[in-house]
Amino acid sequence: MSGTSDARVPQQRALGLEILRFVLALAVLMYHYGYYGPRFDYLDGTPVWFEPLVFGRFAVPVFFIISGFVIAMTAQNRTLGAFALARFARLFPALALCSTLTFLGFLNFSDAPMGLIAIYWAKSISFIGVAWGGNLIDPSYWSLVYEWRFYIAIGLLIAMGQLKSALPFMTLVALAGALLEIAGFELFKLDILLFPFLPFFAIGMVFYQARETGWTTWLGLVFGLHCLLAIFGVFTEIAASKDVLFLSTGLILTAVAIPCLAILIFQGAIRLKVPNRLGHLATVLGAASYPLYLLHQNLGYFAINIGTERGLDQASATLLATLAMILLAVAIALWFEPRATAAIKSSFRRSKPSG
């Protein structure tokens, strides 16, 4: 969900990751529109389209691998202030706008208690509120809690001058989370340690380190350990969900397959050679993936329900809602975000003492 464009990323690899980010956002959208929304009655009277769409939820760990790779790269040689400003300027504008649009959707199309929704909105546009976790304006924002906490951990390591120790540190924290889970701590109390998703961030960091220094025995061992921790984390997460489909396909098989597929998908994207003529399109799609992820769930549910109430069949209402979310995300990425990001950076420069 975080940006991948950076001068230090070879252009072909950057474009592959941009395309992957958009595909992942679409996979999450299809999971919510075709499986989660119908199953849990967020979409009125809609049957589940296709049960394997449930696996779209595991697009998010691939986002975490991308974040681990990109943050390990872009944090190099940065001060804490520069790192924090870059993350804030990149992530806050779209988050604030999309949270507000979702809040307006609740005001107009929901009978949910507005006082409570206003609290969720206020938390969602606050860095501290998101990092703290709990209920936010859109359920999809759960992944931002893990992203924010990962950034905080990296920021603390930068502040202590220990960024080179980031991978060993993340490995120790991931091990601690797994051991505490085995010891019987509740899964959702361990999210402060980024359990069960920290291994995916760490896998991305491993790939960056391997790109810089080549594969070593130590790096291979760390990679293997995080693969095992990722499998264990996915197993605990899907076991806690008690989803019938996961039970029928086999928890162990699913837990092994998800991290393996996530790694293969990431590696495929980073090796993808995108023709130059498609470079601009890939960049636009990648930029739109973040606002699309932020917008699609609750606003999409509102749009689909309004469409069916006005006589559209489910497929047509879903298609129109999907197109509307994509077009709105592209508009935010192309028009709003660059201006807001530039304004934040300009404001910071003006407020910074000279000399």
Helices and strands as residue ranges (DSSP letters): H 11-31, I 32-36, H 37-39, G 51-58, H 59-74, H 80-109, H 114-124, H 127-132, G 139-141, H 142-159, G 163-165, H 166-182, G 187-189, G 191-193, H 198-213, H 217-241, H 244-249, H 251-271, G 276-278, H 279-309, H 314-331, I 332-336, H 337-351
